[in-house]
């Protein structure tokens, strides 16, 4: 595991990014399968897509 993963998660937490976005980002970054359809939220989906691309382009839209 690279430091990018840990640094990005820490940065997102410090910026008060929504927890679902962070969980989605981590899942996408790690290549995990998507969660059950009834549990997916917009913030999780945005995080998942950004995680797959290894960026945080949508994080500013998902603040707590």
mmCIF file of the N, C-alpha and C atoms, coordinates in Angstrom:
data_MODEL
# 
_entry.id   MODEL 
# 
loop_
_atom_site.group_PDB 
_atom_site.id 
_atom_site.type_symbol 
_atom_site.label_atom_id 
_atom_site.label_alt_id 
_atom_site.label_comp_id 
_atom_site.label_asym_id 
_atom_site.label_entity_id 
_atom_site.label_seq_id 
_atom_site.pdbx_PDB_ins_code 
_atom_site.Cartn_x 
_atom_site.Cartn_y 
_atom_site.Cartn_z 
_atom_site.occupancy 
_atom_site.B_iso_or_equiv 
_atom_site.pdbx_formal_charge 
_atom_site.auth_seq_id 
_atom_site.auth_comp_id 
_atom_site.auth_asym_id 
_atom_site.auth_atom_id 
_atom_site.pdbx_PDB_model_num 
ATOM 1   N N  . UNK A 1 1  ? 0.852   -1.174 0.000   1.00 0.00 ? 1  UNK A N  1 
ATOM 2   C CA . UNK A 1 1  ? 0.000   0.000  0.000   1.00 0.00 ? 1  UNK A CA 1 
ATOM 3   C C  . UNK A 1 1  ? 0.899   1.238  0.000   1.00 0.00 ? 1  UNK A C  1 
ATOM 4   N N  . UNK A 1 2  ? 0.564   2.164  -0.848  1.00 0.00 ? 2  UNK A N  1 
ATOM 5   C CA . UNK A 1 2  ? 1.363   3.379  -0.939  1.00 0.00 ? 2  UNK A CA 1 
ATOM 6   C C  . UNK A 1 2  ? 0.920   4.407  0.091   1.00 0.00 ? 2  UNK A C  1 
ATOM 7   N N  . UNK A 1 3  ? 1.764   5.372  0.309   1.00 0.00 ? 3  UNK A N  1 
ATOM 8   C CA . UNK A 1 3  ? 1.416   6.466  1.223   1.00 0.00 ? 3  UNK A CA 1 
ATOM 9   C C  . UNK A 1 3  ? 0.285   7.318  0.669   1.00 0.00 ? 3  UNK A C  1 
ATOM 10  N N  . UNK A 1 4  ? 0.073   7.285  -0.634  1.00 0.00 ? 4  UNK A N  1 
ATOM 11  C CA . UNK A 1 4  ? -0.995  8.081  -1.247  1.00 0.00 ? 4  UNK A CA 1 
ATOM 12  C C  . UNK A 1 4  ? -2.344  7.765  -0.616  1.00 0.00 ? 4  UNK A C  1 
ATOM 13  N N  . UNK A 1 5  ? -2.608  6.499  -0.390  1.00 0.00 ? 5  UNK A N  1 
ATOM 14  C CA . UNK A 1 5  ? -3.878  6.078  0.214   1.00 0.00 ? 5  UNK A CA 1 
ATOM 15  C C  . UNK A 1 5  ? -4.043  6.725  1.584   1.00 0.00 ? 5  UNK A C  1 
ATOM 16  N N  . UNK A 1 6  ? -3.067  6.551  2.448   1.00 0.00 ? 6  UNK A N  1 
ATOM 17  C CA . UNK A 1 6  ? -3.141  7.067  3.817   1.00 0.00 ? 6  UNK A CA 1 
ATOM 18  C C  . UNK A 1 6  ? -3.167  8.596  3.848   1.00 0.00 ? 6  UNK A C  1 
ATOM 19  N N  . UNK A 1 7  ? -2.360  9.215  3.019   1.00 0.00 ? 7  UNK A N  1 
ATOM 20  C CA . UNK A 1 7  ? -2.320  10.682 2.974   1.00 0.00 ? 7  UNK A CA 1 
ATOM 21  C C  . UNK A 1 7  ? -3.641  11.253 2.492   1.00 0.00 ? 7  UNK A C  1 
ATOM 22  N N  . UNK A 1 8  ? -4.241  10.613 1.499   1.00 0.00 ? 8  UNK A N  1 
ATOM 23  C CA . UNK A 1 8  ? -5.515  11.107 0.965   1.00 0.00 ? 8  UNK A CA 1 
ATOM 24  C C  . UNK A 1 8  ? -6.636  10.955 1.978   1.00 0.00 ? 8  UNK A C  1 
ATOM 25  N N  . UNK A 1 9  ? -6.701  9.801  2.646   1.00 0.00 ? 9  UNK A N  1 
ATOM 26  C CA . UNK A 1 9  ? -7.731  9.594  3.672   1.00 0.00 ? 9  UNK A CA 1 
ATOM 27  C C  . UNK A 1 9  ? -7.576  10.632 4.780   1.00 0.00 ? 9  UNK A C  1 
ATOM 28  N N  . UNK A 1 10 ? -6.360  10.866 5.230   1.00 0.00 ? 10 UNK A N  1 
ATOM 29  C CA . UNK A 1 10 ? -6.108  11.868 6.285   1.00 0.00 ? 10 UNK A CA 1 
ATOM 30  C C  . UNK A 1 10 ? -6.528  13.254 5.828   1.00 0.00 ? 10 UNK A C  1 
ATOM 31  N N  . UNK A 1 11 ? -6.189  13.605 4.587   1.00 0.00 ? 11 UNK A N  1 
ATOM 32  C CA . UNK A 1 11 ? -6.553  14.913 4.047   1.00 0.00 ? 11 UNK A CA 1 
ATOM 33  C C  . UNK A 1 11 ? -8.068  15.075 3.990   1.00 0.00 ? 11 UNK A C  1 
ATOM 34  N N  . UNK A 1 12 ? -8.761  14.044 3.523   1.00 0.00 ? 12 UNK A N  1 
ATOM 35  C CA . UNK A 1 12 ? -10.222 14.109 3.433   1.00 0.00 ? 12 UNK A CA 1 
ATOM 36  C C  . UNK A 1 12 ? -10.850 14.256 4.815   1.00 0.00 ? 12 UNK A C  1 
ATOM 37  N N  . UNK A 1 13 ? -10.335 13.537 5.793   1.00 0.00 ? 13 UNK A N  1 
ATOM 38  C CA . UNK A 1 13 ? -10.859 13.646 7.157   1.00 0.00 ? 13 UNK A CA 1 
ATOM 39  C C  . UNK A 1 13 ? -10.616 15.035 7.733   1.00 0.00 ? 13 UNK A C  1 
ATOM 40  N N  . UNK A 1 14 ? -9.452  15.616 7.493   1.00 0.00 ? 14 UNK A N  1 
ATOM 41  C CA . UNK A 1 14 ? -9.135  16.955 7.993   1.00 0.00 ? 14 UNK A CA 1 
ATOM 42  C C  . UNK A 1 14 ? -10.009 18.021 7.346   1.00 0.00 ? 14 UNK A C  1 
ATOM 43  N N  . UNK A 1 15 ? -10.446 17.765 6.125   1.00 0.00 ? 15 UNK A N  1 
ATOM 44  C CA . UNK A 1 15 ? -11.294 18.720 5.408   1.00 0.00 ? 15 UNK A CA 1 
ATOM 45  C C  . UNK A 1 15 ? -12.779 18.529 5.725   1.00 0.00 ? 15 UNK A C  1 
ATOM 46  N N  . UNK A 1 16 ? -13.073 17.645 6.684   1.00 0.00 ? 16 UNK A N  1 
ATOM 47  C CA . UNK A 1 16 ? -14.460 17.347 7.075   1.00 0.00 ? 16 UNK A CA 1 
ATOM 48  C C  . UNK A 1 16 ? -15.309 16.868 5.898   1.00 0.00 ? 16 UNK A C  1 
ATOM 49  N N  . UNK A 1 17 ? -14.713 16.032 5.068   1.00 0.00 ? 17 UNK A N  1 
ATOM 50  C CA . UNK A 1 17 ? -15.439 15.433 3.955   1.00 0.00 ? 17 UNK A CA 1 
ATOM 51  C C  . UNK A 1 17 ? -16.396 14.388 4.511   1.00 0.00 ? 17 UNK A C  1 
ATOM 52  N N  . UNK A 1 18 ? -17.553 14.251 3.882   1.00 0.00 ? 18 UNK A N  1 
ATOM 53  C CA . UNK A 1 18 ? -18.582 13.308 4.338   1.00 0.00 ? 18 UNK A CA 1 
ATOM 54  C C  . UNK A 1 18 ? -18.011 11.897 4.440   1.00 0.00 ? 18 UNK A C  1 
ATOM 55  N N  . UNK A 1 19 ? -18.380 11.214 5.499   1.00 0.00 ? 19 UNK A N  1 
ATOM 56  C CA . UNK A 1 19 ? -17.871 9.865  5.761   1.00 0.00 ? 19 UNK A CA 1 
ATOM 57  C C  . UNK A 1 19 ? -18.181 8.903  4.616   1.00 0.00 ? 19 UNK A C  1 
ATOM 58  N N  . UNK A 1 20 ? -19.373 8.993  4.046   1.00 0.00 ? 20 UNK A N  1 
ATOM 59  C CA . UNK A 1 20 ? -19.730 8.106  2.938   1.00 0.00 ? 20 UNK A CA 1 
ATOM 60  C C  . UNK A 1 20 ? -18.842 8.334  1.719   1.00 0.00 ? 20 UNK A C  1 
ATOM 61  N N  . UNK A 1 21 ? -18.465 9.582  1.466   1.00 0.00 ? 21 UNK A N  1 
ATOM 62  C CA . UNK A 1 21 ? -17.544 9.865  0.357   1.00 0.00 ? 21 UNK A CA 1 
ATOM 63  C C  . UNK A 1 21 ? -16.201 9.184  0.624   1.00 0.00 ? 21 UNK A C  1 
ATOM 64  N N  . UNK A 1 22 ? -15.694 9.315  1.850   1.00 0.00 ? 22 UNK A N  1 
ATOM 65  C CA . UNK A 1 22 ? -14.398 8.723  2.201   1.00 0.00 ? 22 UNK A CA 1 
ATOM 66  C C  . UNK A 1 22 ? -14.456 7.207  2.080   1.00 0.00 ? 22 UNK A C  1 
ATOM 67  N N  . UNK A 1 23 ? -15.528 6.599  2.570   1.00 0.00 ? 23 UNK A N  1 
ATOM 68  C CA . UNK A 1 23 ? -15.674 5.144  2.462   1.00 0.00 ? 23 UNK A CA 1 
ATOM 69  C C  . UNK A 1 23 ? -15.748 4.700  0.999   1.00 0.00 ? 23 UNK A C  1 
ATOM 70  N N  . UNK A 1 24 ? -16.467 5.455  0.202   1.00 0.00 ? 24 UNK A N  1 
ATOM 71  C CA . UNK A 1 24 ? -16.547 5.150  -1.228  1.00 0.00 ? 24 UNK A CA 1 
ATOM 72  C C  . UNK A 1 24 ? -15.210 5.315  -1.909  1.00 0.00 ? 24 UNK A C  1 
ATOM 73  N N  . UNK A 1 25 ? -14.496 6.384  -1.551  1.00 0.00 ? 25 UNK A N  1 
ATOM 74  C CA . UNK A 1 25 ? -13.175 6.629  -2.143  1.00 0.00 ? 25 UNK A CA 1 
ATOM 75  C C  . UNK A 1 25 ? -12.231 5.475  -1.829  1.00 0.00 ? 25 UNK A C  1 
ATOM 76  N N  . UNK A 1 26 ? -12.207 5.060  -0.571  1.00 0.00 ? 26 UNK A N  1 
ATOM 77  C CA . UNK A 1 26 ? -11.325 3.956  -0.167  1.00 0.00 ? 26 UNK A CA 1 
ATOM 78  C C  . UNK A 1 26 ? -11.678 2.675  -0.919  1.00 0.00 ? 26 UNK A C  1 
ATOM 79  N N  . UNK A 1 27 ? -12.965 2.382  -1.053  1.00 0.00 ? 27 UNK A N  1 
ATOM 80  C CA . UNK A 1 27 ? -13.388 1.177  -1.769  1.00 0.00 ? 27 UNK A CA 1 
ATOM 81  C C  . UNK A 1 27 ? -12.991 1.229  -3.240  1.00 0.00 ? 27 UNK A C  1 
ATOM 82  N N  . UNK A 1 28 ? -13.184 2.372  -3.862  1.00 0.00 ? 28 UNK A N  1 
ATOM 83  C CA . UNK A 1 28 ? -12.801 2.521  -5.264  1.00 0.00 ? 28 UNK A CA 1 
ATOM 84  C C  . UNK A 1 28 ? -11.303 2.435  -5.462  1.00 0.00 ? 28 UNK A C  1 
ATOM 85  N N  . UNK A 1 29 ? -10.558 3.074  -4.570  1.00 0.00 ? 29 UNK A N  1 
ATOM 86  C CA . UNK A 1 29 ? -9.093  3.070  -4.656  1.00 0.00 ? 29 UNK A CA 1 
ATOM 87  C C  . UNK A 1 29 ? -8.546  1.653  -4.526  1.00 0.00 ? 29 UNK A C  1 
ATOM 88  N N  . UNK A 1 30 ? -9.131  0.882  -3.617  1.00 0.00 ? 30 UNK A N  1 
ATOM 89  C CA . UNK A 1 30 ? -8.665  -0.477 -3.368  1.00 0.00 ? 30 UNK A CA 1 
ATOM 90  C C  . UNK A 1 30 ? -9.211  -1.495 -4.369  1.00 0.00 ? 30 UNK A C  1 
ATOM 91  N N  . UNK A 1 31 ? -10.147 -1.068 -5.203  1.00 0.00 ? 31 UNK A N  1 
ATOM 92  C CA . UNK A 1 31 ? -10.725 -1.962 -6.199  1.00 0.00 ? 31 UNK A CA 1 
ATOM 93  C C  . UNK A 1 31 ? -11.746 -2.922 -5.629  1.00 0.00 ? 31 UNK A C  1 
ATOM 94  N N  . UNK A 1 32 ? -12.357 -2.541 -4.505  1.00 0.00 ? 32 UNK A N  1 
ATOM 95  C CA . UNK A 1 32 ? -13.400 -3.371 -3.897  1.00 0.00 ? 32 UNK A CA 1 
ATOM 96  C C  . UNK A 1 32 ? -14.652 -3.335 -4.769  1.00 0.00 ? 32 UNK A C  1 
ATOM 97  N N  . UNK A 1 33 ? -15.464 -4.392 -4.718  1.00 0.00 ? 33 UNK A N  1 
ATOM 98  C CA . UNK A 1 33 ? -16.739 -4.352 -5.439  1.00 0.00 ? 33 UNK A CA 1 
ATOM 99  C C  . UNK A 1 33 ? -17.669 -3.333 -4.782  1.00 0.00 ? 33 UNK A C  1 
ATOM 100 N N  . UNK A 1 34 ? -18.631 -2.859 -5.565  1.00 0.00 ? 34 UNK A N  1 
ATOM 101 C CA . UNK A 1 34 ? -19.593 -1.899 -5.024  1.00 0.00 ? 34 UNK A CA 1 
ATOM 102 C C  . UNK A 1 34 ? -20.438 -2.562 -3.944  1.00 0.00 ? 34 UNK A C  1 
ATOM 103 N N  . UNK A 1 35 ? -20.922 -1.734 -3.023  1.00 0.00 ? 35 UNK A N  1 
ATOM 104 C CA . UNK A 1 35 ? -21.801 -2.228 -1.971  1.00 0.00 ? 35 UNK A CA 1 
ATOM 105 C C  . UNK A 1 35 ? -23.203 -2.469 -2.545  1.00 0.00 ? 35 UNK A C  1 
ATOM 106 N N  . UNK A 1 36 ? -24.080 -3.021 -1.740  1.00 0.00 ? 36 UNK A N  1 
ATOM 107 C CA . UNK A 1 36 ? -25.434 -3.323 -2.187  1.00 0.00 ? 36 UNK A CA 1 
ATOM 108 C C  . UNK A 1 36 ? -26.132 -2.045 -2.661  1.00 0.00 ? 36 UNK A C  1 
ATOM 109 N N  . UNK A 1 37 ? -26.940 -2.196 -3.666  1.00 0.00 ? 37 UNK A N  1 
ATOM 110 C CA . UNK A 1 37 ? -27.597 -1.050 -4.292  1.00 0.00 ? 37 UNK A CA 1 
ATOM 111 C C  . UNK A 1 37 ? -28.379 -0.193 -3.296  1.00 0.00 ? 37 UNK A C  1 
ATOM 112 N N  . UNK A 1 38 ? -29.061 -0.813 -2.348  1.00 0.00 ? 38 UNK A N  1 
ATOM 113 C CA . UNK A 1 38 ? -29.873 -0.048 -1.402  1.00 0.00 ? 38 UNK A CA 1 
ATOM 114 C C  . UNK A 1 38 ? -29.014 0.756  -0.421  1.00 0.00 ? 38 UNK A C  1 
ATOM 115 N N  . UNK A 1 39 ? -27.718 0.444  -0.292  1.00 0.00 ? 39 UNK A N  1 
ATOM 116 C CA . UNK A 1 39 ? -26.835 1.160  0.630   1.00 0.00 ? 39 UNK A CA 1 
ATOM 117 C C  . UNK A 1 39 ? -26.030 2.261  -0.056  1.00 0.00 ? 39 UNK A C  1 
ATOM 118 N N  . UNK A 1 40 ? -26.043 2.306  -1.393  1.00 0.00 ? 40 UNK A N  1 
ATOM 119 C CA . UNK A 1 40 ? -25.256 3.301  -2.127  1.00 0.00 ? 40 UNK A CA 1 
ATOM 120 C C  . UNK A 1 40 ? -25.930 4.665  -2.011  1.00 0.00 ? 40 UNK A C  1 
ATOM 121 N N  . UNK A 1 41 ? -25.141 5.668  -1.655  1.00 0.00 ? 41 UNK A N  1 
ATOM 122 C CA . UNK A 1 41 ? -25.635 7.051  -1.632  1.00 0.00 ? 41 UNK A CA 1 
ATOM 123 C C  . UNK A 1 41 ? -24.888 7.827  -2.715  1.00 0.00 ? 41 UNK A C  1 
ATOM 124 N N  . UNK A 1 42 ? -25.358 9.025  -2.986  1.00 0.00 ? 42 UNK A N  1 
ATOM 125 C CA . UNK A 1 42 ? -24.692 9.861  -3.988  1.00 0.00 ? 42 UNK A CA 1 
ATOM 126 C C  . UNK A 1 42 ? -23.252 10.154 -3.585  1.00 0.00 ? 42 UNK A C  1 
ATOM 127 N N  . UNK A 1 43 ? -23.038 10.433 -2.299  1.00 0.00 ? 43 UNK A N  1 
ATOM 128 C CA . UNK A 1 43 ? -21.684 10.751 -1.850  1.00 0.00 ? 43 UNK A CA 1 
ATOM 129 C C  . UNK A 1 43 ? -20.773 9.521  -1.936  1.00 0.00 ? 43 UNK A C  1 
ATOM 130 N N  . UNK A 1 44 ? -21.291 8.340  -1.607  1.00 0.00 ? 44 UNK A N  1 
ATOM 131 C CA . UNK A 1 44 ? -20.491 7.123  -1.704  1.00 0.00 ? 44 UNK A CA 1 
ATOM 132 C C  . UNK A 1 44 ? -20.107 6.865  -3.161  1.00 0.00 ? 44 UNK A C  1 
ATOM 133 N N  . UNK A 1 45 ? -21.075 7.005  -4.052  1.00 0.00 ? 45 UNK A N  1 
ATOM 134 C CA . UNK A 1 45 ? -20.840 6.779  -5.490  1.00 0.00 ? 45 UNK A CA 1 
ATOM 135 C C  . UNK A 1 45 ? -19.794 7.746  -6.040  1.00 0.00 ? 45 UNK A C  1 
ATOM 136 N N  . UNK A 1 46 ? -19.885 9.018  -5.660  1.00 0.00 ? 46 UNK A N  1 
ATOM 137 C CA . UNK A 1 46 ? -18.896 10.009 -6.113  1.00 0.00 ? 46 UNK A CA 1 
ATOM 138 C C  . UNK A 1 46 ? -17.504 9.652  -5.590  1.00 0.00 ? 46 UNK A C  1 
ATOM 139 N N  . UNK A 1 47 ? -17.438 9.247  -4.334  1.00 0.00 ? 47 UNK A N  1 
ATOM 140 C CA . UNK A 1 47 ? -16.160 8.840  -3.759  1.00 0.00 ? 47 UNK A CA 1 
ATOM 141 C C  . UNK A 1 47 ? -15.602 7.607  -4.432  1.00 0.00 ? 47 UNK A C  1 
ATOM 142 N N  . UNK A 1 48 ? -16.456 6.634  -4.720  1.00 0.00 ? 48 UNK A N  1 
ATOM 143 C CA . UNK A 1 48 ? -16.031 5.403  -5.373  1.00 0.00 ? 48 UNK A CA 1 
ATOM 144 C C  . UNK A 1 48 ? -15.422 5.700  -6.741  1.00 0.00 ? 48 UNK A C  1 
ATOM 145 N N  . UNK A 1 49 ? -16.113 6.540  -7.516  1.00 0.00 ? 49 UNK A N  1 
ATOM 146 C CA . UNK A 1 49 ? -15.613 6.898  -8.844  1.00 0.00 ? 49 UNK A CA 1 
ATOM 147 C C  . UNK A 1 49 ? -14.281 7.646  -8.753  1.00 0.00 ? 49 UNK A C  1 
ATOM 148 N N  . UNK A 1 50 ? -14.175 8.576  -7.807  1.00 0.00 ? 50 UNK A N  1 
ATOM 149 C CA . UNK A 1 50 ? -12.911 9.299  -7.633  1.00 0.00 ? 50 UNK A CA 1 
ATOM 150 C C  . UNK A 1 50 ? -11.798 8.363  -7.167  1.00 0.00 ? 50 UNK A C  1 
ATOM 151 N N  . UNK A 1 51 ? -12.131 7.435  -6.294  1.00 0.00 ? 51 UNK A N  1 
ATOM 152 C CA . UNK A 1 51 ? -11.141 6.474  -5.817  1.00 0.00 ? 51 UNK A CA 1 
ATOM 153 C C  . UNK A 1 51 ? -10.600 5.607  -6.939  1.00 0.00 ? 51 UNK A C  1 
ATOM 154 N N  . UNK A 1 52 ? -11.475 5.204  -7.839  1.00 0.00 ? 52 UNK A N  1 
ATOM 155 C CA . UNK A 1 52 ? -11.031 4.411  -8.982  1.00 0.00 ? 52 UNK A CA 1 
ATOM 156 C C  . UNK A 1 52 ? -10.046 5.198  -9.846  1.00 0.00 ? 52 UNK A C  1 
ATOM 157 N N  . UNK A 1 53 ? -10.279 6.503  -9.943  1.00 0.00 ? 53 UNK A N  1 
ATOM 158 C CA . UNK A 1 53 ? -9.402  7.372  -10.733 1.00 0.00 ? 53 UNK A CA 1 
ATOM 159 C C  . UNK A 1 53 ? -8.218  7.891  -9.918  1.00 0.00 ? 53 UNK A C  1 
ATOM 160 N N  . UNK A 1 54 ? -8.214  7.586  -8.634  1.00 0.00 ? 54 UNK A N  1 
ATOM 161 C CA . UNK A 1 54 ? -7.180  8.011  -7.687  1.00 0.00 ? 54 UNK A CA 1 
ATOM 162 C C  . UNK A 1 54 ? -7.036  9.532  -7.638  1.00 0.00 ? 54 UNK A C  1 
ATOM 163 N N  . UNK A 1 55 ? -8.198  10.202 -7.559  1.00 0.00 ? 55 UNK A N  1 
ATOM 164 C CA . UNK A 1 55 ? -8.219  11.651 -7.366  1.00 0.00 ? 55 UNK A CA 1 
ATOM 165 C C  . UNK A 1 55 ? -9.310  11.997 -6.365  1.00 0.00 ? 55 UNK A C  1 
ATOM 166 N N  . UNK A 1 56 ? -9.404  13.258 -6.022  1.00 0.00 ? 56 UNK A N  1 
ATOM 167 C CA . UNK A 1 56 ? -10.437 13.726 -5.083  1.00 0.00 ? 56 UNK A CA 1 
ATOM 168 C C  . UNK A 1 56 ? -11.212 14.899 -5.676  1.00 0.00 ? 56 UNK A C  1 
ATOM 169 N N  . UNK A 1 57 ? -11.474 14.831 -6.975  1.00 0.00 ? 57 UNK A N  1 
ATOM 170 C CA . UNK A 1 57 ? -12.106 15.936 -7.696  1.00 0.00 ? 57 UNK A CA 1 
ATOM 171 C C  . UNK A 1 57 ? -13.454 16.360 -7.112  1.00 0.00 ? 57 UNK A C  1 
ATOM 172 N N  . UNK A 1 58 ? -14.234 15.433 -6.598  1.00 0.00 ? 58 UNK A N  1 
ATOM 173 C CA . UNK A 1 58 ? -15.569 15.756 -6.100  1.00 0.00 ? 58 UNK A CA 1 
ATOM 174 C C  . UNK A 1 58 ? -15.649 15.944 -4.591  1.00 0.00 ? 58 UNK A C  1 
ATOM 175 N N  . UNK A 1 59 ? -14.537 15.839 -3.898  1.00 0.00 ? 59 UNK A N  1 
ATOM 176 C CA . UNK A 1 59 ? -14.547 15.890 -2.428  1.00 0.00 ? 59 UNK A CA 1 
ATOM 177 C C  . UNK A 1 59 ? -15.124 17.198 -1.899  1.00 0.00 ? 59 UNK A C  1 
ATOM 178 N N  . UNK A 1 60 ? -14.848 18.310 -2.562  1.00 0.00 ? 60 UNK A N  1 
ATOM 179 C CA . UNK A 1 60 ? -15.352 19.607 -2.085  1.00 0.00 ? 60 UNK A CA 1 
ATOM 180 C C  . UNK A 1 60 ? -16.877 19.687 -2.080  1.00 0.00 ? 60 UNK A C  1 
ATOM 181 N N  . UNK A 1 61 ? -17.525 18.874 -2.867  1.00 0.00 ? 61 UNK A N  1 
ATOM 182 C CA . UNK A 1 61 ? -18.989 18.868 -2.939  1.00 0.00 ? 61 UNK A CA 1 
ATOM 183 C C  . UNK A 1 61 ? -19.611 18.106 -1.774  1.00 0.00 ? 61 UNK A C  1 
ATOM 184 N N  . UNK A 1 62 ? -18.811 17.343 -1.029  1.00 0.00 ? 62 UNK A N  1 
ATOM 185 C CA . UNK A 1 62 ? -19.338 16.450 -0.006  1.00 0.00 ? 62 UNK A CA 1 
ATOM 186 C C  . UNK A 1 62 ? -18.742 16.770 1.357   1.00 0.00 ? 62 UNK A C  1 
ATOM 187 N N  . UNK A 1 63 ? -19.058 17.918 1.874   1.00 0.00 ? 63 UNK A N  1 
ATOM 188 C CA . UNK A 1 63 ? -18.598 18.337 3.192   1.00 0.00 ? 63 UNK A CA 1 
ATOM 189 C C  . UNK A 1 63 ? -19.668 18.065 4.228   1.00 0.00 ? 63 UNK A C  1 
ATOM 190 N N  . UNK A 1 64 ? -19.236 17.709 5.432   1.00 0.00 ? 64 UNK A N  1 
ATOM 191 C CA . UNK A 1 64 ? -20.179 17.525 6.548   1.00 0.00 ? 64 UNK A CA 1 
ATOM 192 C C  . UNK A 1 64 ? -20.520 18.842 7.173   1.00 0.00 ? 64 UNK A C  1 
# 
